[in-house]
Amino acid sequence: MAQLPPGIRFITSFSRDQWYRAFIFTLTFFLYASFHLSRKPISIVKGELHKHCAASHEVELSSYREYAAQIQPVKKPSNASQCGWEPFDKNNYKQLLGALDYSFLCAYAIGMYLSGIIGERLPIRYYLTVGMLASGLFTAMFGLGYFYNIHNLWFYIMAQIANGLVQTTGWPSVVTCIGNWFGKGRRGLIMGIWNSHTSVGNILGSLIAAYWVSTCWGLSFVMPGVIIAVMGIFCFLFLIEHPKDISCSSTPSSHGHEPSISTEFVVSSNAFLNGASRFRVHMPTLNAKEASKPQDPEMQHLLIDSENCTASQNSSSAITGEGRHGTSAISFLGALRIPGVIEFSLCLLFAKLVSYTFLFWLPLYITNVEHLDAKRAGDLSTLFDVGGIFGGILAGLISDRLEKRASTCGMMLLLAAPTLYMFSAVSKMGLEATVVMLLISGALVNGPYALITTAVSADLGTHKSLKGNARALSTVTAIIDGTGSVGAALGPLLAGLISPSGWNNVFYMLMVADACALLFLLRLIQKELRCNADHTLFKEH
């Protein structure tokens, strides 16, 4: 019998479950990358909506306007202004551009709280598809203002508000789906890699928007709108919400059948800590010899119990849970009572404030400091997202290795504050220094943000206090990301208000926000360190 070709041997070396899991990983990656791809154009187009005019030319133009107004009230041609696109060609352009950011992000923050609650009561595939198609429509709608010569500020604000609302369908849906397909043990690394879709989407959005920004900025919105709508069709055709839907196991298996997050099980606390839970198995209290056995990485409990970490090692009280079709959706207040949800939510508020200020204002900052055109500034700003890719993966890898989510976030936040100060100083020294600081700042700013919105949200959404209720994941994710989106709305708004007084003041604001994010994690960090010391003492005895 002839030997199988290498390609076929490679294909058959993976199980059916592994191929499905890889497919869902890839599909959800590109689905949410398209969301960020459609959000990025506004930051690239800002440099085209308002152009810096020479002082003499501004005087000449002002005189001409006064003269024209005295003769007759003739309507000015759509793009006669040499300072950009009306109404953003005025001196208060930073406030107007900040209003665009704020309208989108405020709608996104409000809608996110509702989205998780609605999403867990509807089929994810339908909910996400409708959201992506609507997002494509409203993204393209902003660009149509260019082709139809629309200069009414409220048209652009309403397009941003509508887009912000429908884009909230994305995050709770994809995190719930990926949480259903992957277990806990390597979740930090897996989701760190997966969360790079944020940076990939930002990079692609920047490049696509920058391609047309100087010639036809309307296409900078229309093309991303078409892309996310097409991805919405792919979502409808191919997304599988849960491995049970096609009779797959719920976690990556290396030893046969692994337990599912949402499979019926009856386990004790000891079973969680020692990875011994297997469906309807009830483990008695383990002796010291059994307790010292290595843990199953898929069932490790990476978030510390809010009450007493040592008590959970000796407890043998059983908890029960039902499958995803047999449980009721968790309430908003019930989700808030999950240990760690409030702390991580408030931390994300300030972490996302910093990240989204860079997302929406970095190209304009580069334009002002480096004196580059809108296209080159947009291309250069992608380096921040390149650094974000490595930061997210690094944060996930470290948190898995140390088994400390809060401490990993705290360490990166502690390093981010002085890095932001260095960025504000070094970026004025030349293009080469800006490139280096963009990469470093991107890694440290986006690392904690990526870890909290993915692995931490999934850990909390499948916390043992939920007793196996996997339907809580969407609500928990929405609460954490919704609170973070409040910061995402405040950051660009504050940047628009503060930047007229100098970019240095914007960076001071970002450093204060970074310190506040770290402050809200201190209790969890202390608890992780104390539990680590108690666990070491327990093993020694």
C-alpha positions as CSV (number, residue, x, y, z in Angstrom):
1,M,0.0,0.0,0.0
2,A,1.4,3.4,-1.0
3,Q,2.4,5.9,1.7
4,L,0.0,8.7,2.3
5,P,1.1,12.1,1.0
6,P,2.6,14.5,3.7
7,G,-0.4,16.9,3.5
8,I,-2.9,14.1,4.1
9,R,-0.9,12.8,7.0
10,F,-0.9,16.3,8.5
11,I,-4.7,16.5,8.1
12,T,-5.3,13.1,9.6
13,S,-3.0,13.8,12.5
14,F,-5.6,16.0,14.0
15,S,-9.0,14.8,15.4
16,R,-12.4,16.0,14.2
17,D,-12.8,18.0,17.4
18,Q,-9.4,19.8,16.9
19,W,-10.3,20.8,13.3
20,Y,-13.7,22.2,14.4
21,R,-12.0,24.0,17.3
22,A,-9.4,25.6,15.0
23,F,-12.1,26.6,12.5
24,I,-14.1,28.4,15.2
25,F,-11.0,30.0,16.5
26,T,-10.2,31.4,13.1
27,L,-13.7,32.3,12.2
28,T,-14.4,34.3,15.4
29,F,-10.9,35.9,15.0
30,F,-11.8,37.4,11.7
31,L,-15.4,38.2,12.6
32,Y,-14.3,40.5,15.4
33,A,-11.3,41.8,13.5
34,S,-13.9,43.2,11.1
35,F,-15.6,45.1,13.9
36,H,-12.4,46.9,14.8
37,L,-11.6,47.3,11.1
38,S,-14.8,49.3,10.7
39,R,-14.1,51.5,13.8
40,K,-10.7,52.6,12.8
41,P,-11.4,54.9,9.7
42,I,-12.6,57.8,11.8
43,S,-9.2,58.2,13.5
44,I,-7.5,58.1,10.0
45,V,-9.9,60.6,8.4
46,K,-9.6,63.2,11.1
47,G,-6.5,64.6,9.5
48,E,-8.5,65.1,6.3
49,L,-11.6,66.4,7.9
50,H,-9.5,69.2,9.3
51,K,-6.3,70.4,7.6
52,H,-3.9,73.0,9.0
53,C,-4.0,76.2,7.0
54,A,-1.3,78.8,6.7
55,A,-2.0,81.9,8.8
56,S,-1.9,84.2,5.8
57,H,-4.2,82.0,3.8
58,E,-6.6,81.9,6.7
59,V,-6.7,85.7,6.8
60,E,-7.3,85.9,3.1
61,L,-10.0,83.3,3.2
62,S,-11.7,85.1,6.1
63,S,-11.6,88.4,4.3
64,Y,-13.1,86.7,1.2
65,R,-15.9,85.2,3.3
66,E,-16.7,88.7,4.8
67,Y,-16.8,90.2,1.4
68,A,-19.0,87.5,-0.1
69,A,-21.4,87.8,2.8
70,Q,-21.8,91.5,2.1
71,I,-22.6,91.0,-1.5
72,Q,-25.1,88.1,-1.3
73,P,-25.8,85.0,0.8
74,V,-24.5,82.5,-1.7
75,K,-24.2,79.0,-0.4
76,K,-20.5,77.9,-0.3
77,P,-19.6,74.9,-2.5
78,S,-19.3,71.6,-0.6
79,N,-15.6,71.4,-0.5
80,A,-14.5,75.0,-1.1
81,S,-12.9,75.2,2.3
82,Q,-9.2,74.8,2.2
83,C,-9.1,73.9,5.9
84,G,-11.0,70.6,5.6
85,W,-14.6,69.4,5.4
86,E,-17.2,71.6,6.8
87,P,-18.2,71.7,9.7
88,F,-14.8,70.4,10.9
89,D,-12.9,73.2,9.3
90,K,-13.4,75.6,12.2
91,N,-11.0,76.4,15.0
92,N,-13.1,74.2,17.4
93,Y,-12.4,71.2,15.2
94,K,-10.9,69.2,18.1
95,Q,-14.1,69.5,20.1
96,L,-16.2,68.5,17.1
97,L,-14.0,65.5,16.3
98,G,-14.1,64.6,20.0
99,A,-17.9,64.7,19.9
100,L,-17.9,62.2,17.1
101,D,-15.8,59.8,19.2
102,Y,-17.9,60.4,22.3
103,S,-21.2,59.8,20.5
104,F,-20.0,56.4,19.2
105,L,-18.4,55.3,22.5
106,C,-21.1,56.5,24.8
107,A,-23.7,54.6,22.7
108,Y,-21.4,51.6,22.7
109,A,-21.0,51.8,26.5
110,I,-24.8,52.0,27.2
111,G,-25.6,49.4,24.6
112,M,-23.1,46.9,25.9
113,Y,-24.9,46.5,29.2
114,L,-28.1,45.6,27.4
115,S,-26.3,43.6,24.7
116,G,-25.1,40.8,27.0
117,I,-28.5,40.4,28.6
118,I,-30.2,40.2,25.2
119,G,-27.5,38.1,23.6
120,E,-27.7,35.3,26.1
121,R,-31.4,35.0,25.4
122,L,-31.1,34.8,21.6
123,P,-29.2,32.4,19.3
124,I,-25.6,33.9,19.0
125,R,-25.4,33.2,15.2
126,Y,-28.6,35.3,14.4
127,Y,-27.8,38.0,16.9
128,L,-24.2,38.5,15.7
129,T,-25.2,38.4,12.0
130,V,-27.8,41.1,12.4
131,G,-25.4,43.2,14.3
132,M,-22.7,42.9,11.7
133,L,-25.0,43.7,8.8
134,A,-26.3,46.8,10.6
135,S,-22.8,47.9,11.5
136,G,-21.8,47.7,7.9
137,L,-24.8,49.9,7.0
138,F,-24.0,52.6,9.5
139,T,-20.3,52.6,8.8
140,A,-20.9,53.1,5.1
141,M,-23.5,55.8,6.0
142,F,-20.8,58.0,7.5
143,G,-18.8,57.8,4.2
144,L,-21.9,58.6,2.1
145,G,-21.8,62.1,3.6
146,Y,-18.8,62.7,1.3
147,F,-20.6,61.6,-1.8
148,Y,-23.8,63.5,-1.1
149,N,-22.0,66.6,0.2
150,I,-23.5,66.5,3.6
151,H,-22.2,69.1,6.1
152,N,-24.6,68.7,8.9
153,L,-22.8,67.8,12.1
154,W,-25.8,65.9,13.5
155,F,-25.8,63.5,10.5
156,Y,-22.4,62.3,11.4
157,I,-23.2,62.2,15.1
158,M,-26.3,60.1,14.5
159,A,-24.4,57.7,12.2
160,Q,-21.8,57.3,15.0
161,I,-24.5,56.7,17.7
162,A,-26.3,54.1,15.6
163,N,-23.1,52.3,14.8
164,G,-22.0,52.3,18.4
165,L,-25.3,50.6,19.4
166,V,-25.2,47.8,16.9
167,Q,-21.5,47.1,17.4
168,T,-22.2,46.0,20.9
169,T,-23.6,42.7,19.5
170,G,-20.0,41.6,18.7
171,W,-18.0,41.2,21.8
172,P,-20.3,39.3,24.1
173,S,-21.2,37.0,21.3
174,V,-17.7,36.0,20.2
175,V,-16.3,35.7,23.7
176,T,-19.2,33.5,24.7
177,C,-18.6,31.3,21.6
178,I,-14.9,31.0,22.1
179,G,-15.4,30.4,25.9
180,N,-17.7,27.5,25.0
181,W,-15.1,25.9,22.8
182,F,-12.0,26.2,25.0
183,G,-11.2,25.2,28.6
184,K,-9.5,27.2,31.3
185,G,-6.0,25.9,31.7
186,R,-4.4,27.5,28.7
187,R,-7.1,30.1,28.2
188,G,-4.7,33.0,28.8
189,L,-2.3,32.0,26.0
190,I,-5.1,30.9,23.6
191,M,-7.1,34.1,24.2
192,G,-4.0,36.2,24.1
193,I,-3.4,35.0,20.6
194,W,-7.0,35.2,19.7
195,N,-7.4,38.7,21.0
196,S,-4.8,39.9,18.6
197,H,-7.8,40.3,16.3
198,T,-8.3,43.7,17.9
199,S,-4.9,44.9,16.6
200,V,-5.1,43.1,13.3
201,G,-8.5,44.8,12.7
202,N,-7.0,48.2,13.7
203,I,-4.1,47.6,11.3
204,L,-6.2,46.5,8.4
205,G,-8.7,49.4,9.1
206,S,-5.9,51.9,9.2
207,L,-4.3,50.7,5.9
208,I,-7.7,50.5,4.1
209,A,-8.8,53.9,5.3
210,A,-5.4,55.5,4.6
211,Y,-5.4,54.2,1.0
212,W,-8.4,56.5,0.1
213,V,-8.2,59.2,2.8
214,S,-6.3,61.8,0.6
215,T,-8.3,61.2,-2.6
216,C,-11.8,60.1,-1.5
217,W,-12.3,59.8,2.2
218,G,-15.8,58.5,1.8
219,L,-14.5,55.2,0.6
220,S,-12.4,55.0,3.8
221,F,-15.8,54.2,5.5
222,V,-17.7,52.5,2.7
223,M,-15.2,49.8,2.0
224,P,-14.9,48.7,5.7
225,G,-18.7,48.8,5.9
226,V,-18.9,46.4,3.0
227,I,-16.3,44.1,4.6
228,I,-18.0,43.8,7.9
229,A,-21.3,43.1,6.2
230,V,-19.8,40.3,4.1
231,M,-18.3,38.9,7.3
232,G,-21.8,38.9,8.7
233,I,-22.9,36.7,5.9
234,F,-20.1,34.3,6.7
235,C,-21.2,34.3,10.3
236,F,-24.7,33.3,9.4
237,L,-23.4,30.5,7.2
238,F,-20.7,29.0,9.3
239,L,-20.7,30.0,13.0
240,I,-21.3,27.1,15.5
241,E,-22.3,28.4,18.9
242,H,-21.4,25.4,21.0
243,P,-19.5,22.2,20.5
244,K,-22.5,20.2,21.6
245,D,-24.3,21.4,18.5
246,I,-22.1,19.0,16.4
247,S,-21.3,16.5,19.1
248,C,-17.8,17.7,19.9
249,S,-16.1,17.9,23.3
250,S,-16.0,21.3,24.9
251,T,-12.3,21.5,25.8
252,P,-9.1,20.7,24.0
253,S,-8.5,17.0,24.8
254,S,-5.1,15.4,25.4
255,H,-6.3,12.5,27.6
256,G,-9.5,11.5,26.0
257,H,-12.8,13.1,27.1
258,E,-12.4,16.3,29.0
259,P,-15.2,17.9,30.9
260,S,-17.3,20.7,29.3
261,I,-17.8,24.1,30.9
262,S,-21.5,23.6,30.5
263,T,-21.9,19.8,30.8
264,E,-23.8,18.5,33.8
265,F,-21.5,17.7,36.6
266,V,-21.4,17.2,40.4
267,V,-18.0,18.0,41.8
268,S,-16.5,19.1,45.1
269,S,-14.2,22.1,45.5
270,N,-11.3,19.6,45.8
271,A,-12.2,18.2,42.4
272,F,-11.8,21.7,40.9
273,L,-8.5,22.2,42.6
274,N,-7.1,18.9,41.6
275,G,-8.6,18.5,38.1
276,A,-10.4,15.3,39.1
277,S,-13.9,16.3,38.0
278,R,-15.4,14.0,35.3
279,F,-19.1,14.5,34.6
280,R,-21.1,12.9,37.4
281,V,-18.3,12.0,39.7
282,H,-18.4,13.1,43.4
283,M,-14.9,13.2,44.9
284,P,-14.5,12.8,48.7
285,T,-12.0,14.8,50.6
286,L,-8.5,14.0,49.2
287,N,-5.7,13.1,51.4
288,A,-2.3,14.9,51.3
289,K,-0.8,12.4,48.8
290,E,-3.7,12.8,46.4
291,A,-3.7,16.5,46.8
292,S,-0.1,16.8,45.7
293,K,-0.8,15.3,42.3
294,P,-0.4,17.6,39.3
295,Q,-3.4,19.5,38.2
296,D,-5.2,19.0,35.0
297,P,-4.4,22.2,33.1
298,E,-7.9,22.4,31.6
299,M,-9.6,22.6,35.0
300,Q,-7.2,24.8,37.0
301,H,-9.0,27.6,38.8
302,L,-7.0,30.6,37.9
303,L,-9.0,33.3,39.6
304,I,-8.8,33.4,43.4
305,D,-11.8,32.8,45.6
306,S,-13.0,36.1,47.0
307,E,-13.4,34.7,50.6
308,N,-10.6,32.4,51.7
309,C,-8.2,30.6,49.4
310,T,-7.1,28.1,52.0
311,A,-10.7,27.1,52.9
312,S,-11.3,26.1,49.3
313,Q,-8.5,23.5,49.6
314,N,-10.2,21.7,52.5
315,S,-13.8,22.2,51.6
316,S,-15.8,19.2,50.3
317,S,-19.2,20.7,49.9
318,A,-20.7,19.6,46.5
319,I,-22.1,22.1,44.0
320,T,-24.4,21.2,41.2
321,G,-25.0,22.7,37.8
322,E,-27.1,22.2,34.7
323,G,-26.3,22.3,31.0
324,R,-26.7,25.4,29.0
325,H,-30.1,24.4,27.8
326,G,-31.3,23.7,31.4
327,T,-30.3,26.9,33.2
328,S,-32.0,30.3,33.4
329,A,-30.1,33.4,32.4
330,I,-28.2,35.1,35.2
331,S,-29.4,38.6,36.4
332,F,-27.4,41.7,36.2
333,L,-27.0,42.0,40.0
334,G,-26.2,38.2,40.1
335,A,-23.3,38.8,37.7
336,L,-22.0,41.7,39.8
337,R,-21.9,39.4,42.9
338,I,-19.4,37.1,41.2
339,P,-16.0,37.6,43.0
340,G,-13.7,39.9,40.9
341,V,-16.2,41.3,38.4
342,I,-16.4,44.7,40.0
343,E,-12.7,45.1,40.5
344,F,-11.8,44.0,36.9
345,S,-14.6,46.1,35.5
346,L,-13.3,49.3,37.1
347,C,-9.8,48.5,36.2
348,L,-10.8,48.0,32.6
349,L,-12.6,51.4,32.6
350,F,-9.3,53.2,33.0
351,A,-7.2,50.7,30.9
352,K,-9.6,51.1,28.0
353,L,-9.6,54.9,28.5
354,V,-5.9,54.9,27.7
355,S,-6.2,52.3,24.8
356,Y,-9.1,54.1,23.0
357,T,-7.5,57.5,23.4
358,F,-4.6,56.1,21.3
359,L,-7.0,54.4,19.0
360,F,-8.9,57.6,18.1
361,W,-6.3,60.3,18.5
362,L,-2.9,58.8,17.7
363,P,-2.9,59.5,13.9
364,L,-3.8,63.1,14.6
365,Y,-1.1,63.4,17.3
366,I,1.5,62.0,14.8
367,T,0.4,64.4,12.2
368,N,0.9,67.4,14.6
369,V,4.2,66.2,16.1
370,E,5.9,64.6,13.1
371,H,4.2,66.9,10.5
372,L,3.2,64.0,8.3
373,D,0.2,63.8,6.0
374,A,-2.9,61.8,7.0
375,K,-1.9,58.7,5.0
376,R,1.6,58.4,6.4
377,A,0.4,59.2,10.0
378,G,-2.2,56.4,9.6
379,D,0.3,53.9,8.4
380,L,2.7,54.8,11.3
381,S,0.0,54.5,13.9
382,T,-0.4,50.8,13.0
383,L,2.9,50.1,14.9
384,F,1.0,50.8,18.2
385,D,-1.3,47.9,17.3
386,V,1.6,45.7,16.3
387,G,3.0,46.2,19.8
388,G,-0.5,45.4,21.1
389,I,-0.5,42.0,19.4
390,F,2.7,41.0,21.3
391,G,1.5,42.6,24.5
392,G,-1.8,40.5,24.5
393,I,0.0,37.3,23.8
394,L,2.7,38.0,26.4
395,A,0.1,38.9,29.1
396,G,-1.8,35.6,28.4
397,L,1.4,33.5,28.5
398,I,2.6,35.1,31.8
399,S,-0.8,34.8,33.5
400,D,-1.0,31.1,32.5
401,R,2.4,30.4,33.8
402,L,2.0,32.3,37.1
403,E,-1.7,31.5,37.4
404,K,-2.2,35.1,38.5
405,R,-4.4,37.2,36.2
406,A,-4.6,40.3,38.4
407,S,-0.8,40.3,39.2
408,T,0.0,40.1,35.5
409,C,-2.2,43.0,34.7
410,G,-0.8,45.0,37.6
411,M,2.8,44.4,36.5
412,M,2.1,45.7,33.0
413,L,0.1,48.7,34.2
414,L,3.0,49.6,36.6
415,L,5.4,49.6,33.6
416,A,2.9,51.4,31.3
417,A,2.8,54.7,33.3
418,P,6.5,55.7,33.0
419,T,6.5,54.4,29.4
420,L,3.7,56.9,28.5
421,Y,5.8,59.7,29.9
422,M,8.8,58.6,27.9
423,F,6.6,58.4,24.8
424,S,5.5,62.0,25.1
425,A,9.1,63.1,25.5
426,V,10.9,60.9,23.0
427,S,8.3,61.1,20.2
428,K,9.4,64.7,19.6
429,M,13.0,63.7,19.0
430,G,12.4,62.1,15.6
431,L,10.7,59.4,13.6
432,E,12.9,56.5,14.7
433,A,12.3,57.2,18.4
434,T,8.6,57.4,17.8
435,V,8.6,54.0,16.1
436,V,10.3,52.3,19.1
437,M,8.0,53.9,21.6
438,L,4.9,53.1,19.6
439,L,5.8,49.4,19.8
440,I,6.6,49.4,23.5
441,S,3.6,51.5,24.5
442,G,1.3,49.4,22.4
443,A,2.4,46.2,24.2
444,L,2.1,47.6,27.7
445,V,-1.2,49.5,27.2
446,N,-3.0,46.8,25.3
447,G,-1.7,43.8,27.3
448,P,-3.9,44.3,30.4
449,Y,-6.8,45.4,28.3
450,A,-6.6,42.3,26.2
451,L,-6.2,39.9,29.2
452,I,-9.2,41.4,31.1
453,T,-11.6,41.4,28.1
454,T,-10.8,37.8,27.1
455,A,-9.3,35.3,29.6
456,V,-10.4,37.1,32.7
457,S,-14.0,37.7,31.4
458,A,-14.2,34.0,30.4
459,D,-12.8,32.9,33.8
460,L,-15.4,35.0,35.7
461,G,-18.2,34.0,33.3
462,T,-17.5,30.3,34.2
463,H,-16.7,30.9,37.9
464,K,-17.4,28.0,40.2
465,S,-20.0,30.1,42.1
466,L,-22.2,29.9,39.0
467,K,-22.5,26.2,39.4
468,G,-22.0,25.3,35.8
469,N,-24.3,28.0,34.3
470,A,-22.6,28.8,31.0
471,R,-25.3,31.2,30.0
472,A,-23.8,33.7,32.4
473,L,-20.8,34.2,30.3
474,S,-22.4,36.7,27.9
475,T,-23.7,38.9,30.7
476,V,-20.4,38.9,32.6
477,T,-18.5,39.7,29.5
478,A,-21.0,42.6,28.7
479,I,-20.7,44.0,32.2
480,I,-16.9,44.1,32.1
481,D,-16.6,45.4,28.6
482,G,-19.5,47.8,29.1
483,T,-17.8,49.4,32.1
484,G,-14.6,49.5,30.1
485,S,-16.5,51.2,27.3
486,V,-17.4,54.1,29.7
487,G,-13.7,54.8,29.9
488,A,-13.4,54.3,26.2
489,A,-16.0,57.1,25.7
490,L,-14.4,59.4,28.3
491,G,-10.8,59.0,27.0
492,P,-11.2,60.5,23.5
493,L,-13.6,63.1,24.8
494,L,-11.1,64.3,27.4
495,A,-8.4,64.2,24.8
496,G,-10.4,66.5,22.6
497,L,-11.0,68.9,25.5
498,I,-7.4,68.8,26.8
499,S,-5.4,68.7,23.6
500,P,-5.8,72.5,22.8
501,S,-3.8,73.2,26.0
502,G,-1.0,70.9,24.8
503,W,-0.4,67.3,24.0
504,N,1.7,66.9,27.2
505,N,-1.5,67.4,29.3
506,V,-3.2,64.6,27.4
507,F,-0.3,62.2,28.3
508,Y,-0.5,63.3,32.0
509,M,-4.2,62.4,31.9
510,L,-3.4,59.0,30.5
511,M,-0.8,58.4,33.2
512,V,-3.3,59.2,35.9
513,A,-5.8,56.8,34.3
514,D,-3.2,54.1,34.2
515,A,-2.5,54.6,37.9
516,C,-6.2,54.4,38.7
517,A,-6.5,51.1,36.8
518,L,-3.7,49.7,38.9
519,L,-5.3,51.0,42.1
520,F,-8.5,49.0,41.6
521,L,-6.5,45.8,41.2
522,L,-4.5,46.1,44.4
523,R,-6.9,44.1,46.5
524,L,-7.0,41.2,44.0
525,I,-3.2,41.3,43.7
526,Q,-2.7,41.1,47.4
527,K,-5.1,38.2,47.6
528,E,-3.3,36.3,44.9
529,L,0.0,36.8,46.6
530,R,-1.4,35.8,50.0
531,C,-3.0,32.7,48.5
532,N,0.2,31.7,46.8
533,A,2.0,31.9,50.1
534,D,-0.7,29.9,51.9
535,H,-0.7,27.3,49.1
536,T,3.1,26.9,49.4
537,L,2.7,26.5,53.2
538,F,-0.1,23.9,52.7
539,K,2.1,21.9,50.3
540,E,5.0,21.9,52.8
541,H,2.8,20.4,55.5
